[in-house]
Amino acid sequence: MATVEGSPYGPGEHPVLGGAIQFHDTGVVMEVSSPRNPRTPAQQNHRQRLLTVDDFIKRAGTLPIDIIQNIAPVTARWHQWFVRKVLSHHDVLYLEAQGLFEAFSGSARAAWQVEGELSGLGSVRVRKATDAQPSAGLSMFVFAWSCYHGPDDFGTSNGEPGTGNAGAWGTFHRSDI
């Protein structure tokens, strides 16, 4: 991926040049590609994860959004930056959080579920996805894990997300400035 100084077509324009490259406002030039079959189970699983991430961003309070906006690079849209943080490199951060969440005891998963439901997180389901439908608890845990880990983490005083601090992370997710 190459970076350029602005789009040669002006702000708000995302033209495709020669059917091969596309310019974005953020200064990124990307090769245009589309999957041969966008309805494969892998594509549907990724789409389901994307909708889950989008759901917990939309329902976050103003405090975590303000923190994300201040950490995101100036050239990036904060929402897009956070989605890429969670789902980059073949969804590694999301899948890592999912694996940890599934290993929790039933009572620990239930605590995260309560916090997810208090935040209004819903279960996103994409038809033909082979992954299980993510619960509100998994959504909340993925949000917390993504805030605390990965590049540009912004761990709070809540500590690393785990079996004993679902309430603190749920409160953080819903906090307003």
CYANA upper distance limits for C-alpha pairs under 8 A (distance plus 0.5 A):
  1 MET  CA     28 VAL  CA      7.56
  1 MET  CA     29 VAL  CA      6.82
  1 MET  CA     30 MET  CA      6.26
  1 MET  CA     31 GLU  CA      8.24
  2 ALA  CA     28 VAL  CA      6.56
  2 ALA  CA     29 VAL  CA      5.94
  2 ALA  CA     30 MET  CA      7.59
  3 THR  CA     27 GLY  CA      5.89
  3 THR  CA     28 VAL  CA      5.22
  3 THR  CA     29 VAL  CA      6.59
  4 VAL  CA     27 GLY  CA      5.41
  4 VAL  CA     28 VAL  CA      6.75
  4 VAL  CA     29 VAL  CA      7.57
  5 GLU  CA     27 GLY  CA      6.16
  6 GLY  CA     10 GLY  CA      7.88
  6 GLY  CA     11 PRO  CA      8.30
  6 GLY  CA     25 ASP  CA      6.84
  6 GLY  CA     26 THR  CA      7.61
  6 GLY  CA     27 GLY  CA      5.52
  7 SER  CA     11 PRO  CA      7.25
  7 SER  CA     13 GLU  CA      8.00
  7 SER  CA     14 HIS  CA      8.49
  7 SER  CA     23 PHE  CA      6.45
  7 SER  CA     24 HIS  CA      6.94
  7 SER  CA     25 ASP  CA      6.53
  7 SER  CA     27 GLY  CA      6.92
  9 TYR  CA     13 GLU  CA      6.52
  9 TYR  CA     14 HIS  CA      8.34
  9 TYR  CA     15 PRO  CA      8.02
 10 GLY  CA     25 ASP  CA      8.49
 11 PRO  CA     25 ASP  CA      6.40
 12 GLY  CA     25 ASP  CA      6.90
 13 GLU  CA     23 PHE  CA      8.28
 13 GLU  CA     24 HIS  CA      7.70
 13 GLU  CA     25 ASP  CA      7.70
 14 HIS  CA     22 GLN  CA      6.88
 14 HIS  CA     23 PHE  CA      5.77
 14 HIS  CA     24 HIS  CA      5.77
 14 HIS  CA     25 ASP  CA      7.76
 15 PRO  CA     22 GLN  CA      6.22
 15 PRO  CA     23 PHE  CA      6.52
 16 VAL  CA     20 ALA  CA      7.26
 16 VAL  CA     21 ILE  CA      6.07
 16 VAL  CA     22 GLN  CA      4.86
 16 VAL  CA     23 PHE  CA      7.34
 16 VAL  CA     32 VAL  CA      8.13
 17 LEU  CA     21 ILE  CA      5.84
 17 LEU  CA     22 GLN  CA      6.61
 19 GLY  CA     32 VAL  CA      7.49
 20 ALA  CA     31 GLU  CA      6.24
 20 ALA  CA     32 VAL  CA      5.73
 20 ALA  CA     33 SER  CA      8.40
 21 ILE  CA     29 VAL  CA      7.06
 21 ILE  CA     30 MET  CA      5.97
 21 ILE  CA     31 GLU  CA      4.91
 21 ILE  CA     32 VAL  CA      5.71
 22 GLN  CA     29 VAL  CA      6.11
 22 GLN  CA     30 MET  CA      5.84
 22 GLN  CA     31 GLU  CA      6.84
 22 GLN  CA     32 VAL  CA      6.74
 23 PHE  CA     27 GLY  CA      7.66
 23 PHE  CA     28 VAL  CA      6.67
 23 PHE  CA     29 VAL  CA      5.23
 23 PHE  CA     30 MET  CA      7.25
 24 HIS  CA     28 VAL  CA      5.93
 24 HIS  CA     29 VAL  CA      6.86
 26 THR  CA     75 THR  CA      5.76
 26 THR  CA     76 ALA  CA      6.22
 26 THR  CA     77 ARG  CA      8.32
 27 GLY  CA     75 THR  CA      8.04
 34 SER  CA     38 PRO  CA      8.23
 38 PRO  CA     43 GLN  CA      6.47
 38 PRO  CA     44 GLN  CA      8.33
 39 ARG  CA     43 GLN  CA      6.53
 39 ARG  CA     44 GLN  CA      6.71
 39 ARG  CA    128 LYS  CA      8.29
 40 THR  CA     44 GLN  CA      6.76
 40 THR  CA    128 LYS  CA      8.44
 41 PRO  CA     45 ASN  CA      6.48
 41 PRO  CA    128 LYS  CA      6.65
 41 PRO  CA    129 ALA  CA      5.69
 41 PRO  CA    130 THR  CA      6.36
 42 ALA  CA     46 HIS  CA      6.75
 42 ALA  CA    129 ALA  CA      7.82
 42 ALA  CA    130 THR  CA      8.31
 43 GLN  CA     47 ARG  CA      6.64
 43 GLN  CA    129 ALA  CA      8.39
 44 GLN  CA     48 GLN  CA      6.63
 44 GLN  CA    126 VAL  CA      6.93
 44 GLN  CA    127 ARG  CA      7.87
 44 GLN  CA    128 LYS  CA      6.85
 44 GLN  CA    129 ALA  CA      5.19
 44 GLN  CA    130 THR  CA      8.21
 45 ASN  CA     49 ARG  CA      6.83
 45 ASN  CA    126 VAL  CA      8.04
 45 ASN  CA    129 ALA  CA      5.30
 45 ASN  CA    130 THR  CA      6.91
 45 ASN  CA    131 ASP  CA      6.46
 46 HIS  CA     50 LEU  CA      6.63
 46 HIS  CA     91 ASP  CA      8.15
 47 ARG  CA     51 LEU  CA      6.74
 47 ARG  CA    126 VAL  CA      7.73
 48 GLN  CA     52 THR  CA      6.74
 48 GLN  CA    124 VAL  CA      7.11
 48 GLN  CA    125 ARG  CA      6.71
 48 GLN  CA    126 VAL  CA      5.95
 48 GLN  CA    129 ALA  CA      7.66
 49 ARG  CA     53 VAL  CA      6.75
 49 ARG  CA     87 LEU  CA      8.40
 49 ARG  CA     94 TYR  CA      8.32
 50 LEU  CA     54 ASP  CA      6.66
 50 LEU  CA     83 VAL  CA      7.87
 50 LEU  CA     87 LEU  CA      7.91
 51 LEU  CA     55 ASP  CA      6.55
 51 LEU  CA    124 VAL  CA      7.14
 52 THR  CA     56 PHE  CA      7.02
 52 THR  CA    123 SER  CA      8.23
 52 THR  CA    124 VAL  CA      6.48
 52 THR  CA    134 PRO  CA      8.07
 52 THR  CA    139 SER  CA      6.99
 53 VAL  CA     57 ILE  CA      6.82
 53 VAL  CA     83 VAL  CA      7.03
 53 VAL  CA     86 VAL  CA      8.17
 53 VAL  CA    139 SER  CA      7.90
 53 VAL  CA    143 PHE  CA      7.96
 54 ASP  CA     58 LYS  CA      6.63
 54 ASP  CA     83 VAL  CA      7.80
 55 ASP  CA     59 ARG  CA      6.82
 55 ASP  CA    121 LEU  CA      7.25
 55 ASP  CA    122 GLY  CA      8.13
 56 PHE  CA     60 ALA  CA      6.59
 56 PHE  CA    121 LEU  CA      6.90
 56 PHE  CA    139 SER  CA      7.28
 56 PHE  CA    140 MET  CA      7.68
 56 PHE  CA    143 PHE  CA      7.35
 57 ILE  CA     65 ILE  CA      8.23
 57 ILE  CA     79 HIS  CA      8.08
 59 ARG  CA    119 SER  CA      7.24
 59 ARG  CA    120 GLY  CA      7.46
 59 ARG  CA    121 LEU  CA      7.68
 59 ARG  CA    174 ARG  CA      8.21
 60 ALA  CA     64 PRO  CA      7.12
 60 ALA  CA     65 ILE  CA      7.24
 60 ALA  CA    119 SER  CA      8.11
 60 ALA  CA    173 HIS  CA      5.74
 60 ALA  CA    174 ARG  CA      6.04
 60 ALA  CA    175 SER  CA      8.18
 61 GLY  CA     65 ILE  CA      7.12
 61 GLY  CA    172 PHE  CA      8.39
 61 GLY  CA    173 HIS  CA      6.41
 61 GLY  CA    174 ARG  CA      4.95
 61 GLY  CA    175 SER  CA      5.37
 61 GLY  CA    176 ASP  CA      5.49
 62 THR  CA     66 ASP  CA      6.40
 62 THR  CA    174 ARG  CA      8.32
 62 THR  CA    175 SER  CA      6.96
 62 THR  CA    176 ASP  CA      5.00
 62 THR  CA    177 ILE  CA      6.27
 63 LEU  CA     67 ILE  CA      6.81
 63 LEU  CA    172 PHE  CA      8.11
 63 LEU  CA    173 HIS  CA      8.37
 63 LEU  CA    174 ARG  CA      8.47
 63 LEU  CA    175 SER  CA      6.02
 63 LEU  CA    176 ASP  CA      5.36
 63 LEU  CA    177 ILE  CA      5.54
 64 PRO  CA     68 ILE  CA      6.68
 64 PRO  CA    172 PHE  CA      7.52
 64 PRO  CA    173 HIS  CA      6.83
 64 PRO  CA    175 SER  CA      7.72
 64 PRO  CA    176 ASP  CA      8.49
 65 ILE  CA     69 GLN  CA      6.58
 66 ASP  CA     70 ASN  CA      6.73
 67 ILE  CA     71 ILE  CA      6.77
 67 ILE  CA    154 PHE  CA      8.32
 68 ILE  CA     72 ALA  CA      6.44
 68 ILE  CA     78 TRP  CA      6.92
 68 ILE  CA     82 PHE  CA      7.81
 69 GLN  CA     78 TRP  CA      5.69
 71 ILE  CA    152 ASP  CA      7.68
 72 ALA  CA     76 ALA  CA      7.03
 72 ALA  CA     77 ARG  CA      7.97
 72 ALA  CA     78 TRP  CA      5.94
 72 ALA  CA     81 TRP  CA      6.83
 72 ALA  CA     82 PHE  CA      8.18
 73 PRO  CA     78 TRP  CA      8.26
 73 PRO  CA     81 TRP  CA      8.49
 76 ALA  CA     80 GLN  CA      7.71
 76 ALA  CA     81 TRP  CA      6.66
 77 ARG  CA     81 TRP  CA      6.49
 78 TRP  CA     82 PHE  CA      6.69
 79 HIS  CA     83 VAL  CA      6.80
 80 GLN  CA     84 ARG  CA      6.66
 81 TRP  CA     85 LYS  CA      6.67
 82 PHE  CA     86 VAL  CA      6.85
 83 VAL  CA     87 LEU  CA      6.52
 83 VAL  CA     88 SER  CA      8.49
 84 ARG  CA     88 SER  CA      5.56
 85 LYS  CA     93 LEU  CA      8.40
 85 LYS  CA    146 SER  CA      8.04
 85 LYS  CA    150 GLY  CA      7.85
 85 LYS  CA    151 PRO  CA      7.87
 86 VAL  CA     91 ASP  CA      7.15
 86 VAL  CA     92 VAL  CA      8.17
 86 VAL  CA     93 LEU  CA      6.04
 86 VAL  CA     94 TYR  CA      6.36
 86 VAL  CA    146 SER  CA      6.44
 87 LEU  CA     91 ASP  CA      4.55
 87 LEU  CA     92 VAL  CA      7.18
 87 LEU  CA     93 LEU  CA      7.11
 87 LEU  CA     94 TYR  CA      6.85
 88 SER  CA     92 VAL  CA      7.36
 88 SER  CA     93 LEU  CA      8.24
 91 ASP  CA     95 LEU  CA      6.53
 92 VAL  CA     96 GLU  CA      6.45
 93 LEU  CA     97 ALA  CA      6.76
 93 LEU  CA    145 TRP  CA      8.40
 93 LEU  CA    146 SER  CA      7.18
 93 LEU  CA    150 GLY  CA      7.70
 94 TYR  CA     98 GLN  CA      6.66
 94 TYR  CA    142 VAL  CA      6.57
 94 TYR  CA    146 SER  CA      7.95
 95 LEU  CA     99 GLY  CA      6.61
 96 GLU  CA    100 LEU  CA      6.90
 97 ALA  CA    101 PHE  CA      6.55
 97 ALA  CA    141 PHE  CA      7.47
 97 ALA  CA    142 VAL  CA      6.01
 97 ALA  CA    145 TRP  CA      6.69
 97 ALA  CA    146 SER  CA      8.49
 98 GLN  CA    102 GLU  CA      6.65
 98 GLN  CA    138 LEU  CA      7.26
 98 GLN  CA    142 VAL  CA      7.43
 99 GLY  CA    103 ALA  CA      6.93
100 LEU  CA    104 PHE  CA      7.15
101 PHE  CA    109 ARG  CA      7.39
101 PHE  CA    138 LEU  CA      7.15
101 PHE  CA    141 PHE  CA      7.61
102 GLU  CA    109 ARG  CA      8.34
104 PHE  CA    108 ALA  CA      6.42
104 PHE  CA    109 ARG  CA      6.62
104 PHE  CA    163 THR  CA      7.32
105 SER  CA    109 ARG  CA      6.84
106 GLY  CA    110 ALA  CA      6.56
107 SER  CA    111 ALA  CA      6.79
108 ALA  CA    112 TRP  CA      7.07
108 ALA  CA    163 THR  CA      5.65
108 ALA  CA    164 GLY  CA      7.67
109 ARG  CA    113 GLN  CA      6.60
109 ARG  CA    137 GLY  CA      7.05
109 ARG  CA    138 LEU  CA      8.42
109 ARG  CA    163 THR  CA      8.30
110 ALA  CA    114 VAL  CA      6.72
110 ALA  CA    137 GLY  CA      7.70
111 ALA  CA    115 GLU  CA      6.99
111 ALA  CA    137 GLY  CA      8.12
111 ALA  CA    166 ALA  CA      6.59
111 ALA  CA    167 GLY  CA      7.91
112 TRP  CA    116 GLY  CA      6.59
112 TRP  CA    136 ALA  CA      8.25
112 TRP  CA    137 GLY  CA      4.92
112 TRP  CA    138 LEU  CA      7.68
112 TRP  CA    140 MET  CA      7.08
112 TRP  CA    141 PHE  CA      7.15
112 TRP  CA    166 ALA  CA      5.72
112 TRP  CA    167 GLY  CA      8.03
112 TRP  CA    170 GLY  CA      8.37
113 GLN  CA    117 GLU  CA      6.62
113 GLN  CA    135 SER  CA      7.64
113 GLN  CA    136 ALA  CA      5.96
113 GLN  CA    137 GLY  CA      3.97
113 GLN  CA    138 LEU  CA      7.66
113 GLN  CA    140 MET  CA      8.13
114 VAL  CA    118 LEU  CA      6.65
114 VAL  CA    136 ALA  CA      8.43
114 VAL  CA    137 GLY  CA      7.35
115 GLU  CA    119 SER  CA      6.79
115 GLU  CA    136 ALA  CA      8.43
115 GLU  CA    137 GLY  CA      7.30
115 GLU  CA    140 MET  CA      7.57
115 GLU  CA    166 ALA  CA      7.20
115 GLU  CA    167 GLY  CA      6.82
115 GLU  CA    170 GLY  CA      5.56
115 GLU  CA    171 THR  CA      8.44
116 GLY  CA    120 GLY  CA      6.91
116 GLY  CA    121 LEU  CA      5.85
116 GLY  CA    136 ALA  CA      5.03
116 GLY  CA    137 GLY  CA      5.40
116 GLY  CA    138 LEU  CA      8.31
116 GLY  CA    139 SER  CA      7.30
116 GLY  CA    140 MET  CA      5.62
116 GLY  CA    170 GLY  CA      7.43
117 GLU  CA    121 LEU  CA      6.04
117 GLU  CA    122 GLY  CA      7.83
117 GLU  CA    136 ALA  CA      6.30
117 GLU  CA    137 GLY  CA      7.89
118 LEU  CA    170 GLY  CA      8.34
119 SER  CA    170 GLY  CA      7.64
119 SER  CA    173 HIS  CA      7.88
119 SER  CA    174 ARG  CA      6.79
120 GLY  CA    136 ALA  CA      8.45
121 LEU  CA    136 ALA  CA      5.63
121 LEU  CA    139 SER  CA      7.60
121 LEU  CA    140 MET  CA      8.13
122 GLY  CA    135 SER  CA      7.65
122 GLY  CA    136 ALA  CA      6.08
123 SER  CA    133 GLN  CA      6.94
123 SER  CA    134 PRO  CA      6.12
123 SER  CA    135 SER  CA      5.76
123 SER  CA    136 ALA  CA      6.46
124 VAL  CA    133 GLN  CA      7.00
124 VAL  CA    134 PRO  CA      6.97
125 ARG  CA    129 ALA  CA      8.25
125 ARG  CA    133 GLN  CA      6.04
125 ARG  CA    134 PRO  CA      8.06
134 PRO  CA    138 LEU  CA      6.52
134 PRO  CA    139 SER  CA      7.13
135 SER  CA    139 SER  CA      6.76
136 ALA  CA    140 MET  CA      6.72
137 GLY  CA    141 PHE  CA      6.68
138 LEU  CA    142 VAL  CA      6.55
139 SER  CA    143 PHE  CA      6.78
140 MET  CA    144 ALA  CA      6.82
140 MET  CA    170 GLY  CA      7.65
141 PHE  CA    145 TRP  CA      6.46
141 PHE  CA    161 PRO  CA      7.68
141 PHE  CA    166 ALA  CA      8.30
142 VAL  CA    146 SER  CA      6.40
143 PHE  CA    147 CYS  CA      6.74
144 ALA  CA    148 TYR  CA      6.74
144 ALA  CA    161 PRO  CA      6.62
144 ALA  CA    169 TRP  CA      6.80
145 TRP  CA    149 HIS  CA      6.35
145 TRP  CA    160 GLU  CA      7.95
145 TRP  CA    161 PRO  CA      6.45
146 SER  CA    150 GLY  CA      7.18
146 SER  CA    153 ASP  CA      7.98
147 CYS  CA    153 ASP  CA      6.05
147 CYS  CA    154 PHE  CA      6.02
147 CYS  CA    155 GLY  CA      6.49
148 TYR  CA    153 ASP  CA      5.67
148 TYR  CA    154 PHE  CA      6.10
148 TYR  CA    155 GLY  CA      4.67
148 TYR  CA    156 THR  CA      7.85
148 TYR  CA    159 GLY  CA      8.46
148 TYR  CA    160 GLU  CA      6.90
148 TYR  CA    161 PRO  CA      8.01
149 HIS  CA    153 ASP  CA      5.72
149 HIS  CA    154 PHE  CA      8.27
149 HIS  CA    155 GLY  CA      7.89
155 GLY  CA    159 GLY  CA      7.32
155 GLY  CA    160 GLU  CA      7.89
158 ASN  CA    165 ASN  CA      7.51
158 ASN  CA    168 ALA  CA      6.35
158 ASN  CA    169 TRP  CA      6.95
159 GLY  CA    165 ASN  CA      8.32
161 PRO  CA    165 ASN  CA      6.87
161 PRO  CA    166 ALA  CA      7.62
161 PRO  CA    169 TRP  CA      7.98
162 GLY  CA    166 ALA  CA      7.70
165 ASN  CA    169 TRP  CA      7.05
166 ALA  CA    170 GLY  CA      6.51
167 GLY  CA    171 THR  CA      6.59
168 ALA  CA    172 PHE  CA      6.73
169 TRP  CA    173 HIS  CA      6.62
170 GLY  CA    174 ARG  CA      6.91
171 THR  CA    175 SER  CA      6.47
